[in-house]
């Protein structure tokens, strides 16, 4: 009976299934089929012998990573950058969306939106090149401004203590405007009669923002926070690698750059796969935990 209902549903809605087919194909080919190769994390993989022919070593590579002297440095750097990005970067799109929502001048509002989300379309390579140019100790625009104020130039990209700040603030510059679009869409769904009633009751603009707009954003905020928390250890690999140099390696060496270095450059495929799998498992666990907490504390969750 159920099979007949399913076949009938497919026949009646075949256009929708055809529309979804490219996405399903993409997920199968590039997300699920590559999971077959995860087993090399538990083997001593040799390309000549292939995945099935390589000897099984169990958790040897994981233990080697956990016992290595650089384990805690990688974890510390990764968490530091991720938490810093979450604390500083998460509220900015919300504040920007609330501010833009209060602007009544259409031309000014559109101009600000365009200026703020345009950097999102700049490639990571170009963005990293711009950052390096702007922060150059000798010719960089930022250090020239600092010298004009009578201070010494700051070696932003060669002093490890500045790396996290440079990474996070440049990320906000590039992505805050794009994230604002999501919150503006949520604010567009707010019933204007609520604002009209609040104005009649004598509520100030700040009171209306606090009691009407912010509660309307909470479900969206919770969903995005869960997704951000679930990728806590997945720091943007490309930009870190492009901004990385031997002088800031102390602060810029994170799990993803380590996997790239040992897995591809040094050819330690099994070890690199083990470290990458560890990273993915931790992210998945964080996603599940944060989602469970959100579901208990609020009515919003991913599942």
Backbone as numpy.savetxt, mean C-alpha at the origin, in Angstrom:
# Nx Ny Nz CAx CAy CAz Cx Cy Cz
-31.36 -30.50 -8.98 -32.19 -29.30 -8.98 -31.32 -28.03 -8.98
-30.33 -28.05 -8.08 -29.43 -26.90 -7.98 -28.63 -26.72 -9.26
-28.22 -27.85 -9.87 -27.45 -27.78 -11.11 -28.28 -27.16 -12.22
-29.58 -27.51 -12.28 -30.46 -26.95 -13.31 -30.62 -25.45 -13.11
-30.74 -25.02 -11.87 -30.89 -23.59 -11.58 -29.63 -22.83 -11.98
-28.47 -23.47 -11.75 -27.21 -22.83 -12.12 -27.08 -22.69 -13.62
-27.43 -23.76 -14.36 -27.38 -23.70 -15.82 -28.33 -22.65 -16.37
-29.51 -22.56 -15.78 -30.49 -21.57 -16.21 -29.98 -20.16 -15.96
-29.35 -19.98 -14.81 -28.81 -18.67 -14.48 -27.70 -18.26 -15.44
-26.85 -19.23 -15.83 -25.77 -18.94 -16.77 -26.33 -18.58 -18.13
-27.36 -19.34 -18.58 -27.96 -19.06 -19.89 -28.62 -17.68 -19.92
-29.27 -17.30 -18.85 -29.98 -16.02 -18.81 -29.04 -14.83 -18.65
-27.87 -15.05 -18.04 -26.95 -13.94 -17.75 -25.58 -14.17 -18.37
-25.57 -14.79 -19.55 -24.29 -15.15 -20.16 -23.45 -13.92 -20.48
-24.10 -12.77 -20.73 -23.33 -11.56 -21.03 -22.49 -11.13 -19.82
-23.06 -11.26 -18.62 -22.32 -10.89 -17.41 -21.14 -11.82 -17.17
-21.35 -13.11 -17.39 -20.26 -14.07 -17.23 -19.16 -13.83 -18.26
-19.55 -13.46 -19.47 -18.57 -13.15 -20.51 -17.78 -11.89 -20.14
-18.45 -10.95 -19.52 -17.81 -9.71 -19.09 -16.76 -9.97 -18.01
-17.04 -10.93 -17.13 -16.14 -11.24 -16.01 -15.01 -12.17 -16.44
-15.18 -12.87 -17.56 -14.22 -13.88 -17.99 -12.77 -13.37 -18.07
-12.49 -12.19 -18.66 -11.08 -11.74 -18.72 -10.44 -11.59 -17.34
-11.19 -11.06 -16.37 -10.65 -10.91 -15.02 -10.38 -12.26 -14.38
-11.32 -13.19 -14.53 -11.13 -14.53 -13.96 -9.92 -15.20 -14.59
-9.78 -15.04 -15.91 -8.62 -15.62 -16.61 -7.32 -15.03 -16.09
-7.32 -13.71 -15.92 -6.12 -13.04 -15.39 -5.77 -13.57 -14.00
-6.76 -13.71 -13.12 -6.50 -14.19 -11.76 -5.95 -15.61 -11.77
-6.51 -16.45 -12.62 -6.05 -17.84 -12.68 -4.61 -17.93 -13.20
-4.33 -17.19 -14.28 -3.01 -17.28 -14.92 -1.91 -16.64 -14.10
-2.18 -15.50 -13.48 -1.11 -14.73 -12.85 -1.15 -14.71 -11.33
-2.20 -15.28 -10.73 -2.28 -15.29 -9.28 -2.39 -16.70 -8.68
-3.09 -17.57 -9.35 -3.27 -18.91 -8.79 -2.29 -19.94 -9.36
-2.09 -19.92 -10.66 -1.15 -20.88 -11.25 0.28 -20.70 -10.73
0.77 -19.47 -10.54 2.12 -19.34 -9.99 2.29 -19.90 -8.58
1.17 -20.13 -7.87 1.27 -20.70 -6.51 1.85 -22.11 -6.54
1.82 -22.73 -7.72 2.45 -24.04 -7.88 3.94 -23.98 -7.51
4.58 -22.84 -7.79 6.01 -22.70 -7.52 6.36 -22.42 -6.08
5.35 -22.23 -5.21 5.64 -21.96 -3.80 6.40 -23.10 -3.16
6.22 -24.30 -3.67 6.86 -25.46 -3.05 8.39 -25.39 -3.07
8.97 -24.53 -3.92 10.43 -24.45 -3.92 10.95 -23.84 -2.61
10.06 -23.18 -1.85 10.47 -22.65 -0.54 10.81 -23.79 0.42
10.29 -24.97 0.14 10.52 -26.13 1.01 11.49 -27.13 0.36
12.13 -26.70 -0.74 13.07 -27.57 -1.44 14.40 -26.86 -1.65
15.41 -27.62 -1.95 16.69 -27.04 -2.36 16.67 -27.02 -3.88
16.10 -25.96 -4.42 15.76 -25.91 -5.84 16.98 -25.73 -6.73
17.06 -26.57 -7.75 18.06 -26.45 -8.81 17.32 -26.40 -10.14
17.52 -25.35 -10.94 16.79 -25.24 -12.21 16.96 -26.46 -13.11
18.14 -27.07 -13.08 18.38 -28.23 -13.96 17.48 -29.39 -13.56
17.28 -29.58 -12.25 16.47 -30.71 -11.77 14.97 -30.40 -11.80
14.62 -29.12 -11.88 13.21 -28.76 -11.90 12.61 -28.75 -10.51
11.37 -28.33 -10.43 10.72 -28.22 -9.11 10.50 -29.59 -8.50
9.97 -30.54 -9.28 9.70 -31.87 -8.73 10.98 -32.65 -8.45
12.01 -32.42 -9.23 13.24 -33.19 -9.05 14.15 -32.67 -7.96
13.95 -31.45 -7.50 14.81 -30.88 -6.45 14.53 -31.53 -5.11
15.56 -31.73 -4.28 15.37 -32.42 -2.99 14.56 -31.59 -1.99
13.75 -32.28 -1.22 12.91 -31.66 -0.19 13.74 -31.39 1.06
13.66 -30.15 1.59 14.42 -29.81 2.79 13.54 -29.28 3.92
12.22 -29.26 3.71 11.29 -28.83 4.75 11.43 -27.34 5.09
11.56 -27.05 6.38 11.61 -25.66 6.84 13.05 -25.14 7.01
13.98 -25.78 6.35 15.39 -25.39 6.50 15.64 -23.93 6.13
15.06 -23.47 5.04 15.29 -22.09 4.59 14.63 -21.08 5.53
13.47 -21.45 6.07 12.81 -20.56 7.02 13.64 -20.42 8.30
14.14 -21.55 8.80 14.96 -21.52 10.00 16.23 -20.71 9.77
16.82 -20.88 8.60 18.03 -20.11 8.27 17.73 -18.61 8.29
16.57 -18.21 7.77 16.20 -16.78 7.77 15.95 -16.29 9.19
15.22 -17.08 10.00 14.90 -16.66 11.36 16.16 -16.53 12.23
17.14 -17.37 11.97 18.35 -17.37 12.78 19.44 -16.44 12.24
19.19 -15.80 11.11 20.20 -14.93 10.52 20.35 -13.63 11.31
21.50 -13.02 11.22 21.77 -11.79 11.97 20.99 -10.60 11.42
20.55 -10.68 10.16 19.84 -9.55 9.55 18.32 -9.68 9.67
17.82 -10.74 10.29 16.38 -10.96 10.38 15.67 -9.80 11.06
16.11 -9.44 12.25 15.42 -8.39 13.01 15.61 -7.01 12.38
16.73 -6.79 11.71 16.93 -5.51 11.02 15.93 -5.37 9.88
15.72 -6.44 9.11 14.76 -6.40 8.01 13.34 -6.18 8.53
12.99 -6.90 9.60 11.65 -6.75 10.19 11.46 -5.33 10.71
12.46 -4.81 11.41 12.36 -3.46 11.99 12.20 -2.41 10.91
13.03 -2.48 9.87 12.95 -1.50 8.79 11.60 -1.56 8.07
11.13 -2.78 7.80 9.87 -2.95 7.09 8.70 -2.42 7.91
8.65 -2.80 9.19 7.54 -2.35 10.04 7.62 -0.85 10.28
8.82 -0.32 10.45 8.97 1.12 10.69 8.40 1.93 9.53
8.77 1.57 8.31 8.28 2.30 7.14 6.77 2.11 6.98
6.29 0.88 7.19 4.87 0.59 7.00 4.00 1.32 8.02
4.39 1.24 9.30 3.60 1.90 10.35 3.65 3.42 10.19
4.83 3.93 9.86 4.99 5.36 9.61 4.06 5.80 8.48
4.02 5.02 7.39 3.14 5.35 6.26 1.67 5.30 6.66
1.32 4.32 7.51 -0.07 4.16 7.93 -0.50 5.30 8.84
0.35 5.65 9.80 -0.01 6.69 10.77 -0.09 8.06 10.12
0.88 8.37 9.28 0.94 9.71 8.67 0.09 9.77 7.40
0.14 8.73 6.58 -0.52 8.78 5.29 -2.00 8.46 5.30
-2.47 7.67 6.26 -3.87 7.27 6.25 -4.83 8.44 6.47
-4.57 9.36 7.42 -5.54 10.44 7.67 -5.54 11.53 6.60
-4.45 11.69 5.85 -4.34 12.81 4.92 -5.45 12.82 3.87
-5.73 11.71 3.17 -6.83 11.74 2.19 -8.18 12.06 2.82
-8.38 11.62 4.06 -9.65 11.91 4.75 -9.78 13.40 5.00
-8.72 14.01 5.53 -8.73 15.45 5.81 -8.91 16.24 4.51
-8.19 15.82 3.47 -8.29 16.51 2.19 -9.69 16.40 1.59
-10.31 15.22 1.71 -11.66 15.02 1.19 -12.67 15.89 1.95
-12.54 15.93 3.27 -13.44 16.76 4.08 -13.29 18.24 3.72
-12.05 18.66 3.50 -11.80 20.06 3.14 -12.38 20.38 1.76
-12.12 19.51 0.77 -12.64 19.75 -0.58 -14.16 19.72 -0.61
-14.75 18.89 0.24 -16.20 18.79 0.27 -16.86 20.08 0.74
-16.11 20.88 1.50 -16.66 22.13 2.02 -16.47 23.29 1.06
-15.69 23.08 0.00 -15.44 24.16 -0.96 -16.62 24.27 -1.92
-17.12 25.46 -2.08 -18.27 25.69 -2.96 -17.85 26.21 -4.33
-16.65 26.76 -4.45 -16.16 27.27 -5.72 -15.77 26.09 -6.61
-16.57 25.83 -7.65 -16.35 24.66 -8.48 -15.02 24.66 -9.20
-14.62 25.79 -9.77 -13.37 25.86 -10.51 -12.17 25.64 -9.59
-12.19 26.28 -8.42 -11.08 26.12 -7.47 -11.01 24.68 -6.97
-12.16 24.10 -6.71 -12.21 22.71 -6.22 -11.64 21.75 -7.25
-12.04 21.93 -8.52 -11.54 21.05 -9.57 -10.03 21.23 -9.77
-9.56 22.47 -9.64 -8.13 22.73 -9.80 -7.33 22.03 -8.71
-7.80 22.15 -7.46 -7.11 21.51 -6.33 -7.12 19.99 -6.50
-8.25 19.43 -6.91 -8.33 17.99 -7.12 -7.34 17.53 -8.19
-7.28 18.26 -9.29 -6.38 17.90 -10.38 -4.93 17.96 -9.94
-4.59 19.02 -9.23 -3.20 19.21 -8.78 -2.81 18.12 -7.78
-3.73 17.73 -6.91 -3.39 16.76 -5.87 -3.34 15.33 -6.37
-4.21 14.97 -7.34 -4.15 13.56 -7.77 -3.36 13.34 -9.05
-2.89 14.41 -9.69 -2.05 14.24 -10.88 -0.76 13.47 -10.62
-0.07 13.68 -9.47 1.18 12.91 -9.23 0.98 11.41 -9.21
-0.25 10.95 -8.98 -0.51 9.51 -8.96 -0.18 8.86 -10.30
-0.26 9.61 -11.38 -0.06 9.06 -12.72 1.41 9.12 -13.15
2.26 9.65 -12.28 3.70 9.65 -12.57 4.26 8.29 -12.20
5.04 7.69 -13.07 5.59 6.36 -12.79 6.56 6.42 -11.61
6.72 5.28 -10.96 7.60 5.20 -9.79 9.04 5.56 -10.16
9.47 5.16 -11.35 10.84 5.45 -11.79 11.04 6.96 -11.93
10.08 7.62 -12.60 10.18 9.07 -12.77 10.08 9.77 -11.43
9.16 9.31 -10.60 8.99 9.93 -9.28 10.26 9.80 -8.45
10.90 8.64 -8.47 12.14 8.44 -7.72 13.25 9.35 -8.24
13.32 9.49 -9.58 14.31 10.40 -10.16 14.07 11.84 -9.73
12.80 12.24 -9.66 12.47 13.60 -9.20 12.88 13.80 -7.75
12.62 12.78 -6.92 12.97 12.87 -5.50 14.48 13.03 -5.34
15.24 12.21 -6.07 16.70 12.28 -5.99 17.19 13.66 -6.43
16.58 14.19 -7.48 16.98 15.51 -7.98 16.62 16.62 -6.99
15.42 16.57 -6.46 14.97 17.61 -5.52 15.78 17.62 -4.23
16.24 16.42 -3.81 16.91 16.31 -2.51 18.43 16.27 -2.61
18.96 16.55 -3.79 20.42 16.58 -3.95 21.04 17.60 -2.99
22.10 17.21 -2.26 22.72 18.13 -1.29 23.32 19.39 -1.93
23.66 19.32 -3.21 24.33 20.46 -3.86 23.41 21.24 -4.79
22.63 20.54 -5.60 21.81 21.24 -6.59 20.31 21.07 -6.36
19.93 20.34 -5.33 18.52 20.07 -5.08 17.74 21.29 -4.64
16.51 21.39 -5.12 15.65 22.52 -4.80 15.40 22.65 -3.30
15.18 21.53 -2.64 14.88 21.56 -1.20 16.08 22.07 -0.40
17.26 21.55 -0.71 18.46 21.99 0.02 18.85 23.43 -0.34
18.57 23.87 -1.55 18.81 25.27 -1.90 17.93 26.19 -1.05
16.69 25.76 -0.83 15.78 26.53 0.02 16.27 26.54 1.47
16.75 25.39 1.93 17.28 25.30 3.30 18.49 26.23 3.47
19.35 26.27 2.46 20.52 27.16 2.53 20.10 28.63 2.51
19.06 28.96 1.77 18.55 30.33 1.75 18.06 30.77 3.12
17.60 29.80 3.91 17.12 30.10 5.27 18.27 30.13 6.27
19.50 29.97 5.78 20.67 30.07 6.64 21.06 28.79 7.35
20.56 27.64 6.88 20.88 26.37 7.52 21.76 25.53 6.60
22.36 24.52 7.18 23.22 23.62 6.42 22.38 22.64 5.60
22.82 22.28 4.39 22.08 21.29 3.58 22.01 19.94 4.28
20.92 19.25 4.06 20.69 17.96 4.72 20.88 16.82 3.72
21.69 15.83 4.06 21.88 14.67 3.15 20.73 13.69 3.27
19.58 14.02 2.71 18.36 13.24 2.89 18.51 11.78 2.47
19.20 11.54 1.34 19.26 10.20 0.79 20.53 9.44 1.15
21.39 10.05 1.93 22.60 9.34 2.37 22.64 9.17 3.89
21.73 9.83 4.59 21.64 9.69 6.04 20.48 8.73 6.34
20.75 7.56 6.93 19.69 6.56 7.15 18.49 7.08 7.93
18.71 8.02 8.84 17.60 8.47 9.69 16.54 9.25 8.90
16.89 9.72 7.69 15.93 10.47 6.88 15.19 9.61 5.88
15.60 8.36 5.70 15.03 7.56 4.62 13.53 7.35 4.79
13.09 6.95 5.97 11.66 6.68 6.19 10.82 7.92 5.93
11.30 9.07 6.39 10.56 10.32 6.19 10.45 10.66 4.72
11.55 10.52 3.98 11.53 10.80 2.54 10.55 9.86 1.83
10.60 8.58 2.18 9.72 7.60 1.54 8.26 7.91 1.83
7.93 8.17 3.09 6.53 8.38 3.48 5.97 9.68 2.90
6.70 10.77 3.04 6.20 12.07 2.56 6.07 12.10 1.04
7.01 11.47 0.34 6.89 11.41 -1.12 5.70 10.54 -1.52
5.43 9.51 -0.73 4.26 8.66 -0.99 2.96 9.42 -0.80
2.92 10.27 0.23 1.73 11.10 0.47 1.53 12.06 -0.70
2.62 12.68 -1.13 2.55 13.61 -2.26 1.99 12.91 -3.50
2.39 11.67 -3.73 1.98 10.98 -4.94 0.59 10.39 -4.85
0.16 9.93 -3.68 -1.06 9.12 -3.60 -2.21 9.73 -2.80
-1.95 10.80 -2.04 -3.01 11.35 -1.19 -4.21 11.83 -2.01
-3.94 12.52 -3.12 -5.03 13.03 -3.94 -5.88 11.93 -4.54
-5.22 10.84 -4.95 -5.95 9.71 -5.52 -6.83 9.04 -4.46
-6.30 8.88 -3.25 -7.10 8.30 -2.17 -8.28 9.18 -1.79
-8.13 10.49 -1.99 -9.20 11.43 -1.65 -10.45 11.16 -2.48
-10.29 10.68 -3.71 -11.42 10.43 -4.59 -12.39 9.43 -3.95
-11.85 8.42 -3.29 -12.69 7.39 -2.66 -13.56 8.02 -1.58
-12.96 8.88 -0.76 -13.72 9.50 0.33 -14.70 10.54 -0.19
-14.34 11.24 -1.26 -15.28 12.19 -1.86 -16.50 11.46 -2.41
-16.28 10.27 -2.96 -17.42 9.48 -3.46 -18.34 9.08 -2.31
-17.75 8.74 -1.16 -18.57 8.40 0.01 -19.34 9.62 0.51
-18.70 10.79 0.50 -19.36 12.02 0.96 -20.48 12.44 0.01
-20.34 12.08 -1.27 -21.38 12.42 -2.24 -22.69 11.70 -1.93
-22.60 10.60 -1.20 -23.81 9.85 -0.86 -24.50 10.31 0.41
-23.96 11.33 1.07 -24.57 11.85 2.28 -25.85 12.61 1.94
-26.92 12.32 2.63 -28.20 13.00 2.41 -28.08 14.47 2.81
-28.30 15.37 1.87 -28.17 16.79 2.16 -29.24 17.29 3.12
-30.33 16.53 3.25 -31.37 16.93 4.19 -30.85 16.89 5.63
-29.87 16.03 5.88 -29.28 15.99 7.21 -28.56 17.30 7.52
-27.84 17.81 6.53 -27.15 19.09 6.71 -28.15 20.23 6.87
-29.20 20.19 6.07 -30.21 21.25 6.16 -30.88 21.25 7.53
-31.18 20.06 8.03 -31.80 19.96 9.35 -30.83 20.43 10.43
-29.55 20.10 10.28 -28.55 20.52 11.27 -28.37 22.03 11.26
-28.43 22.64 10.07 -28.31 24.10 9.98 -29.50 24.77 10.67
-30.69 24.22 10.46 -31.88 24.75 11.12 -31.75 24.67 12.64
-31.13 23.60 13.12 -30.93 23.42 14.56 -29.78 24.25 15.11
-29.09 24.98 14.23 -28.03 25.87 14.68 -26.65 25.23 14.74
-26.46 24.09 14.08 -25.15 23.42 14.10 -24.15 24.21 13.27
-22.93 24.33 13.77 -21.87 25.01 13.04 -21.33 24.07 11.95
-20.49 24.62 11.08 -19.90 23.79 10.02 -19.07 22.65 10.62
-18.27 22.94 11.64 -17.45 21.91 12.27 -18.32 20.83 12.90
-19.42 21.23 13.52 -20.33 20.25 14.14 -20.96 19.35 13.08
-21.28 19.93 11.92 -21.86 19.12 10.84 -20.83 18.15 10.26
-19.58 18.61 10.15 -18.52 17.72 9.68 -18.33 16.56 10.65
-18.29 16.88 11.93 -18.00 15.88 12.96 -19.14 14.88 13.14
-20.39 15.33 13.04 -21.53 14.49 13.36 -22.25 13.91 12.14
-21.95 14.43 10.94 -22.61 13.92 9.74 -21.60 13.34 8.75
-20.61 14.14 8.37 -19.68 13.70 7.32 -18.75 12.59 7.79
-18.14 12.78 8.96 -17.18 11.76 9.44 -17.85 10.41 9.67
-19.04 10.35 10.34 -19.70 9.04 10.46 -20.01 8.40 9.11
-20.29 9.22 8.09 -20.55 8.66 6.77 -19.30 8.05 6.15
-18.13 8.52 6.57 -16.87 8.00 6.04 -16.36 6.77 6.78
-16.89 6.50 7.96 -16.36 5.43 8.80 -16.33 4.07 8.10
-17.41 3.63 7.44 -17.32 2.31 6.76 -16.19 2.25 5.73
-16.04 3.31 4.94 -14.96 3.35 3.95 -13.61 3.36 4.64
-13.49 4.11 5.71 -12.23 4.17 6.46 -11.86 2.81 7.01
-12.84 2.08 7.53 -12.57 0.77 8.11 -12.08 -0.21 7.05
-12.76 -0.22 5.89 -12.37 -1.13 4.81 -10.95 -0.83 4.34
-10.64 0.44 4.12 -9.30 0.80 3.64 -8.25 0.54 4.71
-8.61 0.72 5.98 -7.65 0.43 7.05 -7.36 -1.06 7.12
-8.37 -1.89 6.94 -8.16 -3.34 6.94 -7.20 -3.73 5.81
-7.43 -3.17 4.63 -6.56 -3.48 3.48 -5.14 -3.00 3.71
-4.99 -1.80 4.30 -3.65 -1.28 4.58 -2.94 -2.11 5.64
-3.69 -2.52 6.67 -3.09 -3.34 7.72 -2.71 -4.72 7.19
-3.48 -5.22 6.22 -3.18 -6.52 5.64 -1.98 -6.52 4.73
-1.49 -5.34 4.39 -0.28 -5.25 3.56 0.83 -4.53 4.32
0.83 -4.72 5.65 1.77 -4.00 6.52 3.22 -4.28 6.15
3.52 -5.52 5.79 4.91 -5.87 5.46 5.20 -5.78 3.97
4.21 -5.35 3.19 4.42 -5.23 1.74 4.72 -3.79 1.37
5.85 -3.31 1.82 6.26 -1.94 1.49 6.58 -1.87 0.00
6.23 -0.73 -0.62 6.48 -0.56 -2.05 7.92 -0.86 -2.43
8.11 -1.97 -3.13 9.45 -2.45 -3.44 10.19 -1.55 -4.42
9.49 -1.08 -5.46 10.18 -0.37 -6.53 10.83 0.92 -6.03
10.06 1.73 -5.30 10.60 3.02 -4.88 11.73 2.86 -3.87
11.57 1.90 -2.96 12.65 1.64 -1.99 13.93 1.25 -2.72
13.81 0.37 -3.71 14.98 -0.08 -4.45 15.63 1.07 -5.21
14.82 1.94 -5.80 15.35 3.04 -6.59 16.00 4.12 -5.72
15.51 4.28 -4.49 16.08 5.29 -3.60 17.20 4.72 -2.72
17.38 3.42 -2.80 18.36 2.75 -1.95 19.77 2.96 -2.47
20.70 3.13 -1.54 22.13 3.22 -1.88 22.92 2.68 -0.69
24.21 2.40 -0.87 25.00 1.80 0.22 25.01 2.62 1.51
24.81 3.93 1.41 24.89 4.78 2.60 23.61 4.74 3.43
22.46 4.49 2.79 21.21 4.43 3.57 20.69 3.01 3.74
21.50 2.01 3.34 21.09 0.61 3.41 20.67 0.20 4.82
21.24 0.81 5.81 20.93 0.50 7.21 19.44 0.66 7.49
18.80 1.64 6.84 17.37 1.90 7.08 16.49 1.48 5.91
17.07 1.29 4.73 16.27 1.04 3.53 16.19 -0.43 3.14
16.95 -1.28 3.78 16.91 -2.70 3.42 15.70 -3.35 4.08
14.69 -3.69 3.28 13.46 -4.28 3.78 13.30 -5.69 3.21
12.24 -6.37 3.61 12.06 -7.77 3.22 12.00 -7.92 1.70
11.24 -7.06 1.03 11.07 -7.21 -0.42 12.37 -6.97 -1.18
13.18 -5.99 -0.77 14.46 -5.76 -1.44 15.44 -6.89 -1.13
15.33 -7.46 0.06 16.18 -8.59 0.42 15.84 -9.81 -0.44
14.54 -10.05 -0.66 14.11 -11.16 -1.50 14.62 -10.98 -2.92
14.54 -9.76 -3.43 15.05 -9.47 -4.78 16.55 -9.74 -4.86
17.27 -9.32 -3.84 18.73 -9.43 -3.87 19.18 -10.89 -3.80
18.65 -11.63 -2.81 19.12 -13.01 -2.65 18.45 -13.96 -3.64
17.20 -13.68 -4.01 16.49 -14.60 -4.89 16.87 -14.47 -6.34
17.01 -13.23 -6.83 17.30 -13.03 -8.25 18.77 -12.72 -8.51
19.33 -11.77 -7.77 20.71 -11.38 -8.05 21.70 -12.46 -7.63
21.44 -13.12 -6.49 22.37 -14.13 -5.99 21.95 -15.54 -6.38
20.78 -15.70 -6.97 20.35 -17.02 -7.44 19.95 -17.99 -6.35
19.66 -17.52 -5.13 19.20 -18.40 -4.05 17.68 -18.47 -4.11
17.18 -19.20 -5.10 15.75 -19.18 -5.40 14.90 -19.72 -4.25
15.32 -20.82 -3.67 14.53 -21.42 -2.60 14.52 -20.54 -1.35
15.67 -19.98 -1.02 15.75 -19.11 0.15 14.91 -17.85 -0.06
15.02 -17.26 -1.24 14.22 -16.07 -1.54 12.73 -16.38 -1.52
12.34 -17.53 -2.04 10.93 -17.92 -2.02 10.43 -18.12 -0.60
11.28 -18.69 0.26 10.90 -18.91 1.65 10.66 -17.58 2.37
11.55 -16.63 2.16 11.40 -15.31 2.79 10.15 -14.62 2.26
9.92 -14.69 0.95 8.73 -14.08 0.38 7.45 -14.74 0.88
7.46 -16.06 1.04 6.30 -16.77 1.56 6.03 -16.38 3.01
7.08 -16.26 3.80 6.94 -15.80 5.19 6.26 -14.44 5.22
6.69 -13.54 4.35 6.12 -12.20 4.28 4.64 -12.26 3.93
4.27 -13.09 2.97 2.87 -13.20 2.54 1.99 -13.81 3.64
2.52 -14.79 4.34 1.74 -15.44 5.41 1.46 -14.45 6.54
2.46 -13.65 6.91 2.26 -12.65 7.95 1.22 -11.62 7.53
1.29 -11.18 6.27 0.31 -10.22 5.77 -1.10 -10.81 5.79
-1.23 -12.07 5.38 -2.54 -12.72 5.38 -3.08 -12.85 6.81
-2.21 -13.20 7.75 -2.62 -13.31 9.15 -3.08 -11.96 9.70
-2.34 -10.90 9.38 -2.72 -9.56 9.83 -4.07 -9.14 9.24
-4.28 -9.47 7.97 -5.54 -9.14 7.32 -6.71 -9.82 8.02
-6.55 -11.10 8.34 -7.62 -11.85 9.01 -7.88 -11.31 10.41
-6.80 -11.03 11.16 -6.94 -10.54 12.53 -7.62 -9.17 12.57
-7.15 -8.25 11.73 -7.74 -6.90 11.71 -9.18 -6.95 11.24
-9.48 -7.81 10.28 -10.86 -7.95 9.80 -11.77 -8.48 10.90
-11.28 -9.45 11.66 -12.07 -10.00 12.77 -12.34 -8.94 13.83
-11.30 -8.15 14.15 -11.48 -7.07 15.14 -12.49 -6.05 14.64
-12.38 -5.67 13.36 -13.31 -4.69 12.79 -14.74 -5.23 12.80
-14.89 -6.51 12.53 -16.24 -7.09 12.50 -16.87 -7.12 13.88
-16.05 -7.31 14.92 -16.56 -7.32 16.29 -16.85 -5.92 16.81
-16.01 -4.98 16.42 -16.14 -3.62 16.94 -17.09 -2.75 16.13
-17.35 -3.14 14.89 -18.25 -2.35 14.03 -19.02 -3.30 13.13
-19.88 -2.74 12.31 -20.67 -3.56 11.39 -20.02 -3.68 10.02
-18.81 -3.15 9.90 -18.13 -3.14 8.61 -16.93 -4.07 8.64
-16.80 -4.90 7.62 -15.65 -5.80 7.49 -15.60 -6.30 6.04
-14.48 -6.92 5.68 -14.36 -7.45 4.32 -15.21 -8.70 4.14
-15.32 -9.50 5.18 -16.17 -10.70 5.11 -16.68 -11.03 6.50
